[in-house]
Amino acid sequence: MSSKQSTVDYIVEQIGTPGTITAKKMFGEYALYADNKVVALVCNDQLFVKMTAVGKEYLGQYSEASPYPGAKPCFLILGDKWEDREWMTELFAIAAKNLPTPRKKTPNRKTDRSK
């Protein structure tokens, strides 16, 4: 089952300043980006935030689950927490600050087969 666009729109809206969090559709689900980093996934209309040590401290008690089979566990953020805009904004700020910067991809060089 894929996530609804309305679910993703609501989550992004709850996280604070417009434009700080963006969503990209991938395989019927969504990746949420902050500072060009994937900080969360929305899968089956559930929110999964990538785990960090600081995030664990912020959450205190938390649930973890994998957004899809074979994925690393993430914080599972239940829908009742989505209502708290300040809390969500802080959680995403923590994730963005504490996740590593993605490596730049090197372009694939195609071999010239005309020779």
trRosetta pair geometry for C-beta under 8 A, 3 or more apart (Angstrom, degrees):
i j d omega theta_ij theta_ji phi_ij phi_ji
1 44 5.3 73 80 -120 100 84
1 45 7.8 -43 123 0 114 97
2 28 3.3 -102 -105 173 126 104
2 29 6.2 -136 -143 -64 78 58
2 44 7.7 -99 -135 -84 12 46
3 7 5.5 -107 -178 64 98 133
3 8 6.2 92 132 -45 127 102
3 28 7.3 135 22 147 69 69
3 29 5.5 79 4 -129 112 61
3 30 5.8 -82 67 2 142 103
3 42 4.8 94 -132 131 170 101
3 43 6.4 -113 -44 -126 117 17
3 44 6.4 -64 -71 -19 80 7
3 45 5.0 152 -128 -65 79 54
4 7 4.6 100 66 -4 87 101
4 8 7.4 -161 96 -1 51 83
4 45 6.0 23 15 -89 89 110
5 8 5.7 -58 -153 40 38 110
5 9 6.0 41 151 -23 71 107
6 9 5.5 -50 -142 37 32 114
6 10 6.4 36 157 -22 64 104
7 10 5.9 -56 -153 33 28 110
7 11 6.6 25 153 -16 64 106
7 42 6.3 164 116 -177 112 139
7 45 4.7 -140 -100 -132 169 85
8 11 5.8 -55 -149 36 32 110
8 12 6.3 29 156 -16 67 108
8 23 4.9 108 173 -150 123 166
8 30 4.8 79 -106 0 137 174
8 32 7.7 -171 -151 -77 94 100
8 42 5.2 -170 -92 52 88 163
9 12 5.9 -57 -146 39 29 109
9 13 6.2 31 155 -21 64 110
9 23 7.9 -104 -73 19 47 152
10 13 5.6 -57 -148 37 29 114
10 14 6.4 29 154 -22 64 108
10 82 6.9 48 130 163 108 134
11 14 5.8 -59 -151 33 30 112
11 15 6.8 33 153 -32 63 106
11 32 7.1 -87 118 -88 126 146
11 42 6.4 -176 21 -81 159 133
11 47 6.0 159 -120 -93 142 127
11 82 6.2 -75 -103 -139 75 119
11 88 7.6 -152 -160 -165 70 144
12 15 6.0 -55 -155 20 33 115
12 21 5.1 -162 -139 101 80 113
12 22 7.5 43 -133 -119 131 20
12 23 5.6 -94 -65 -29 134 116
12 32 7.0 -165 -85 -128 88 113
14 82 5.6 146 25 180 177 76
14 83 7.5 -104 -130 -116 136 13
14 85 5.1 -136 -165 -107 72 73
14 88 4.9 27 131 70 106 161
14 89 7.8 -136 139 -49 64 78
15 20 7.0 -137 119 81 109 107
15 21 4.6 27 86 0 150 151
15 85 7.6 -150 -77 -154 13 71
15 88 5.3 -102 -98 130 62 109
15 89 5.4 131 -171 -93 51 64
15 92 5.1 19 -149 9 120 158
16 20 6.1 -18 88 47 102 140
16 21 7.6 102 51 -5 82 113
16 85 6.8 129 -70 175 65 95
16 88 7.7 -170 -26 95 87 91
16 89 3.9 81 -44 -114 124 121
16 92 7.7 -153 15 59 115 130
17 20 4.6 73 78 -16 98 124
19 22 7.4 4 -154 -64 40 93
20 34 6.2 17 154 -131 79 91
21 32 5.7 -2 -174 -176 106 103
21 33 6.9 152 -157 75 54 49
21 34 5.4 -28 -99 -80 73 89
21 39 7.8 -84 -125 49 99 128
21 92 6.2 -31 -83 179 129 155
22 32 7.4 160 81 -155 37 55
22 33 4.9 -18 61 58 87 104
23 30 4.9 -6 -169 -172 108 125
23 31 7.1 154 -154 78 57 44
23 32 5.4 -26 -97 -100 76 68
23 33 7.4 -177 -82 15 25 81
23 42 7.5 -10 -136 16 122 127
24 30 6.7 145 71 -154 38 71
24 31 5.1 -16 59 58 93 95
24 33 6.7 40 -5 -16 108 118
25 28 7.5 17 -175 -96 97 10
25 29 7.5 151 -154 83 60 26
25 30 5.7 -41 -100 -96 50 76
26 29 6.0 -32 73 72 75 75
26 30 6.8 127 23 -114 79 23
26 31 5.5 32 5 -13 131 103
29 41 6.4 24 148 -178 124 100
29 42 6.3 -174 -174 88 83 61
29 43 4.5 0 -138 -103 140 73
29 44 7.7 -25 -106 -21 112 52
29 67 7.5 125 177 160 156 120
29 68 7.6 -133 -12 -52 165 128
30 41 6.8 153 86 -160 56 56
30 42 4.3 5 59 50 107 104
30 43 7.9 -156 38 -62 63 52
31 38 4.9 -50 -173 -128 118 111
31 40 7.6 149 -163 86 50 48
31 41 5.7 -30 -106 -104 58 74
32 38 7.2 103 68 -154 46 63
32 39 5.9 -62 99 63 91 83
32 40 4.1 -5 51 65 120 94
32 41 7.0 -155 11 -78 84 23
32 42 6.7 78 -34 -20 107 96
32 92 7.8 -77 132 -127 129 121
33 36 6.3 2 -177 -122 120 19
33 37 6.4 146 -152 68 73 34
33 38 5.9 -47 -94 -91 72 47
33 39 6.8 117 -135 8 23 87
34 37 6.0 -29 69 59 65 88
34 39 4.8 3 21 -10 106 142
34 92 5.7 143 -51 168 154 102
34 93 7.7 -134 171 -94 157 38
34 95 7.0 102 43 89 136 98
34 96 3.7 -79 107 -89 126 128
35 96 4.9 111 19 -170 119 115
36 101 7.7 33 89 -149 106 81
36 102 6.8 -116 134 29 94 113
37 95 8.0 -168 108 134 124 86
37 96 5.9 147 58 -134 125 68
37 99 5.1 146 169 91 145 127
37 100 7.9 161 -126 84 129 39
37 101 6.8 -99 -78 -120 114 44
37 102 6.1 169 -109 -22 70 97
38 41 7.4 25 176 -62 112 82
38 50 7.1 102 115 -37 79 136
38 99 8.0 -120 73 152 54 160
38 102 7.7 69 6 -61 85 130
39 49 6.5 -10 149 -149 79 80
39 50 5.7 -116 -162 22 42 110
39 92 5.9 91 126 -149 149 78
39 95 4.1 108 -160 121 110 127
39 96 5.4 -42 -83 -69 142 71
39 99 6.3 -158 -104 1 77 151
40 47 6.2 -6 -180 -170 130 85
40 48 6.1 157 -162 85 75 51
40 49 4.5 -32 -99 -102 103 61
40 50 6.5 -126 -77 -9 47 75
40 74 7.5 122 -132 -177 63 143
40 92 7.1 -62 -19 -110 128 94
40 95 6.9 54 -47 127 89 170
41 47 7.9 155 83 -155 46 43
41 48 4.7 -11 59 63 90 108
41 67 4.5 10 89 -117 137 169
41 71 7.9 -69 28 -166 162 159
41 74 6.9 172 31 -8 103 172
42 45 7.0 8 176 -119 98 24
42 46 7.0 165 -154 73 58 36
42 47 5.8 -22 -102 -98 78 61
42 48 7.5 179 -84 22 29 77
43 46 6.0 -29 72 57 65 89
43 48 6.4 0 21 3 104 124
43 67 4.1 119 14 -176 144 98
43 68 5.8 -132 -151 -51 159 91
46 65 7.9 -27 138 79 146 137
46 67 7.5 -171 86 -126 105 78
46 76 6.6 -19 168 -151 120 95
47 76 7.4 123 82 -161 61 48
47 77 4.3 -42 92 62 115 103
47 79 7.9 135 7 -78 109 54
47 82 6.9 141 -8 -80 149 110
48 65 6.9 -105 -107 77 112 86
48 66 7.9 31 -135 -175 151 21
48 67 4.2 -120 17 -73 163 108
48 74 3.8 81 177 87 98 142
48 75 6.9 148 -160 70 52 49
48 76 6.0 -23 -102 -98 73 59
48 77 7.4 -175 -87 13 22 83
49 55 6.9 -163 123 -156 120 146
49 74 5.8 161 67 174 32 107
49 75 4.4 -21 62 59 93 108
49 77 5.8 51 -8 -24 111 121
49 91 6.2 -46 -138 154 170 116
49 92 7.3 -119 -128 -89 126 64
49 95 5.6 -116 -178 -76 106 149
50 55 7.9 158 98 -11 58 167
50 72 8.0 41 -135 91 83 119
50 74 5.6 -61 -96 -124 34 103
50 75 7.7 1 74 15 11 89
50 95 5.7 117 60 -155 89 117
50 99 5.9 52 97 -93 141 132
51 55 6.1 -153 -154 73 45 135
51 56 6.9 38 -163 -54 92 96
51 64 6.9 13 -76 -119 129 123
51 72 7.6 -118 23 137 112 111
51 73 6.6 29 -24 103 138 81
51 74 5.9 -156 -32 -131 85 45
51 75 5.9 135 -86 -32 74 83
52 55 4.1 99 54 1 83 107
52 56 7.1 -142 92 -8 47 80
52 94 6.6 -164 64 143 135 93
52 95 6.0 174 -2 -116 127 56
52 98 4.0 96 -166 108 155 132
52 99 6.3 -107 -73 -64 123 69
53 56 5.7 -49 -155 28 34 114
53 57 6.9 34 148 -16 63 101
53 98 7.2 -137 44 -180 73 143
54 57 5.6 -50 -154 35 38 113
54 58 6.3 40 148 -21 67 105
54 94 5.2 -149 114 -168 112 109
54 97 7.6 -43 71 84 156 108
54 98 4.9 -168 30 -69 124 159
55 58 5.5 -53 -145 36 34 113
55 59 6.1 24 159 -13 68 109
55 75 6.3 -121 151 -34 128 143
55 91 6.8 67 -134 -153 95 77
55 94 5.2 144 -82 122 74 126
55 95 5.9 44 -78 -77 130 76
55 98 6.9 -153 -27 62 92 144
56 59 6.1 -61 -143 42 27 104
56 62 6.8 -116 -128 17 62 140
57 60 7.6 21 180 -66 30 50
58 90 6.9 -170 -160 133 139 109
58 91 6.5 169 121 -103 143 70
58 94 5.5 -102 -23 -66 157 172
59 62 4.0 32 136 -64 141 120
59 75 6.3 -164 -66 -135 162 139
59 91 7.5 60 -70 -115 92 111
62 75 5.3 -52 -179 -135 135 99
62 76 7.7 143 171 45 85 65
63 75 7.3 97 73 -164 55 58
63 76 4.4 -52 101 58 103 108
63 78 7.4 61 33 -38 135 101
64 73 4.4 46 161 170 117 120
64 74 6.5 169 -151 80 80 26
64 75 6.1 -54 -99 -100 73 37
64 76 6.1 154 -128 -4 17 91
65 73 6.4 163 92 -142 4 84
65 74 6.9 -34 69 57 55 73
65 76 4.4 39 20 -56 107 130
66 69 6.9 82 115 -102 135 22
66 70 7.4 146 175 52 145 24
66 71 4.4 147 -168 70 98 89
66 72 6.9 170 -116 93 92 16
66 73 5.5 -70 -68 -92 71 54
66 74 7.1 104 -116 10 34 83
67 71 5.1 -36 47 80 80 163
67 74 6.0 17 -35 21 98 133
68 71 5.0 84 56 -16 71 125
71 74 7.4 -25 134 -17 118 105
75 91 8.0 -125 91 -168 154 125
77 81 5.3 -104 -175 73 91 134
77 82 7.1 111 135 -63 110 78
77 88 7.9 101 176 -112 152 89
77 91 7.4 106 -96 147 144 165
78 81 5.6 97 67 5 69 102
78 82 8.0 -117 112 -17 43 88
79 82 5.4 -39 -157 9 47 121
80 83 6.4 -37 -175 8 44 113
81 84 5.9 -53 -168 29 55 109
81 87 6.5 -103 -172 109 90 136
81 88 7.1 135 142 -72 86 90
82 88 6.4 50 -138 -78 45 139
84 87 3.8 24 119 24 121 121
84 88 6.1 147 89 -19 69 86
85 88 5.9 -59 -145 39 28 108
85 89 6.1 29 158 -21 65 108
86 89 5.7 -54 -146 35 29 112
86 90 6.4 27 156 -16 64 107
87 90 6.0 -59 -151 38 28 109
87 91 6.4 29 153 -20 64 107
88 91 5.7 -54 -147 35 32 113
88 92 6.4 25 158 -13 65 107
89 92 6.1 -61 -150 40 28 105
89 93 6.2 30 152 -21 64 109
90 93 5.5 -54 -144 36 32 113
90 94 6.3 35 156 -21 65 104
91 94 5.8 -54 -151 33 29 112
91 95 6.5 27 152 -17 63 106
92 95 5.6 -50 -145 37 35 112
92 96 6.2 35 156 -19 67 106
93 96 5.9 -55 -145 38 29 110
93 97 6.2 25 158 -17 64 111
94 97 6.0 -61 -145 39 26 108
94 98 6.0 -5 167 5 64 120
95 98 6.5 -78 -140 50 21 93
95 99 5.8 19 170 -24 66 115
96 99 6.6 -52 -131 29 20 105
112 115 5.8 62 115 -11 103 104
